[in-house]
Amino acid sequence: MIEFRWDHLQLCSADPEATAAWFARCLNAEIVRRPGRVDLRIGSINLFITSMAPPQTVHPHGGQKQGIDHFGVVVDDLDAAFEHLLLCEAEIVEPVKQVRPGVRACFVRSPGDILVEILERRPAEMTFT
């Protein structure tokens, strides 16, 4: 059986810094700064914050709206999980793709218009020159 484990919740905000500050002030979230972005951690839950895309930008998996964009779960074998989702007749929004070195993902939509990202995280391949 495929084990789906919690990975993250993706928030979308017109003002990510203000959103992060509110979560830190009101919910004691830890602010985690990464290059070009601000994320949060509440206990063991990762909250990723993205800025609202300009109106003319096409979001790869549908219209972007402020609030909860999607949540992510992680699996050890994304190919097996994807086959499982196909057998379950899940609505595939975005098929498996390489997100960055060491991370592959796909998106599905559940009833209720809930977007779910299924991820596989592997240690990034290191190249030395």
C-alpha positions as CSV (number, residue, x, y, z in Angstrom):
1,M,0.0,0.0,0.0
2,I,1.2,3.5,-0.9
3,E,1.8,5.7,2.2
4,F,0.9,9.4,1.6
5,R,2.5,11.6,4.3
6,W,1.9,15.2,5.1
7,D,4.4,17.6,3.3
8,H,3.0,21.2,3.2
9,L,0.1,23.6,2.8
10,Q,0.6,26.3,0.1
11,L,-0.8,29.7,0.8
12,C,-1.2,32.5,-1.8
13,S,-1.1,36.1,-0.6
14,A,-1.1,39.5,-2.1
15,D,1.4,40.4,0.7
16,P,3.5,37.4,1.8
17,E,5.5,39.4,4.3
18,A,2.4,40.6,6.1
19,T,0.9,37.1,6.0
20,A,4.1,35.6,7.5
21,A,4.2,38.4,10.2
22,W,0.6,37.6,11.2
23,F,1.2,33.9,11.5
24,A,4.3,34.6,13.5
25,R,2.6,37.1,15.8
26,C,-0.7,35.3,16.2
27,L,0.1,31.6,15.9
28,N,3.8,31.6,17.0
29,A,4.8,30.3,13.6
30,E,8.5,30.2,12.8
31,I,9.4,32.3,9.8
32,V,11.7,30.4,7.4
33,R,13.4,32.7,4.8
34,R,14.4,31.1,1.5
35,P,15.9,32.9,-1.5
36,G,13.1,34.9,-3.0
37,R,10.4,33.7,-0.6
38,V,9.1,33.5,2.9
39,D,7.7,30.3,4.4
40,L,6.4,29.3,7.8
41,R,6.6,26.3,10.1
42,I,3.9,25.7,12.8
43,G,5.1,22.6,14.8
44,S,5.8,20.0,12.1
45,I,3.6,21.7,9.5
46,N,5.2,23.6,6.6
47,L,3.3,26.5,5.2
48,F,4.7,27.8,1.9
49,I,3.6,31.4,0.9
50,T,3.6,32.5,-2.7
51,S,2.8,35.9,-4.1
52,M,-0.3,36.5,-6.2
53,A,0.7,36.2,-9.8
54,P,0.1,39.2,-12.1
55,P,-3.4,38.9,-13.6
56,Q,-2.1,38.1,-17.1
57,T,0.0,35.2,-15.8
58,V,-1.4,31.7,-16.4
59,H,-1.2,29.5,-13.3
60,P,-0.2,25.9,-14.4
61,H,-3.0,24.2,-12.5
62,G,-5.9,26.6,-12.7
63,G,-6.8,30.1,-11.6
64,Q,-4.8,31.4,-8.6
65,K,-6.7,32.8,-5.8
66,Q,-5.7,34.3,-2.4
67,G,-5.9,31.9,0.5
68,I,-5.1,28.2,0.5
69,D,-3.8,27.3,-3.0
70,H,-3.2,23.6,-2.4
71,F,-1.8,21.1,0.1
72,G,1.0,18.6,-0.6
73,V,1.6,15.1,0.4
74,V,4.8,13.1,-0.1
75,V,5.3,9.5,-1.2
76,D,8.4,7.3,-1.7
77,D,7.5,6.2,-5.2
78,L,5.6,8.8,-7.3
79,D,5.3,6.6,-10.3
80,A,3.4,4.0,-8.3
81,A,1.3,6.7,-6.6
82,F,0.4,8.1,-10.0
83,E,-0.7,4.7,-11.3
84,H,-2.8,4.3,-8.2
85,L,-4.4,7.7,-8.8
86,L,-5.2,6.7,-12.4
87,L,-6.8,3.5,-11.1
88,C,-8.9,5.5,-8.7
89,E,-10.0,7.7,-11.6
90,A,-8.6,10.8,-9.8
91,E,-8.8,14.0,-11.8
92,I,-5.3,14.6,-13.0
93,V,-4.6,18.4,-13.2
94,E,-0.9,18.2,-14.0
95,P,0.9,14.9,-14.7
96,V,4.2,13.9,-13.2
97,K,7.0,16.4,-13.9
98,Q,10.4,17.3,-12.5
99,V,10.0,20.4,-10.3
100,R,13.7,20.9,-9.5
101,P,16.6,18.5,-8.9
102,G,15.5,15.8,-6.4
103,V,11.8,16.8,-6.5
104,R,9.1,15.4,-8.8
105,A,5.4,16.1,-8.5
106,C,1.9,15.9,-10.0
107,F,-1.4,17.6,-9.1
108,V,-4.8,16.1,-8.7
109,R,-8.2,17.7,-7.8
110,S,-10.6,16.1,-5.4
111,P,-14.3,16.7,-5.2
112,G,-15.0,20.1,-3.7
113,D,-12.3,21.6,-6.0
114,I,-9.4,20.8,-3.6
115,L,-6.0,20.8,-5.3
116,V,-3.5,18.3,-4.0
117,E,0.2,18.1,-4.9
118,I,1.7,14.6,-4.7
119,L,5.5,14.9,-4.3
120,E,8.5,12.6,-4.4
121,R,11.6,14.1,-2.7
122,R,15.0,12.5,-3.4
123,P,18.4,13.9,-2.4
124,A,19.3,16.4,-5.1
125,E,22.0,15.1,-7.5
126,M,25.2,16.9,-6.8
127,T,27.5,17.8,-9.7
128,F,31.1,18.9,-9.2
129,T,33.2,20.5,-11.9
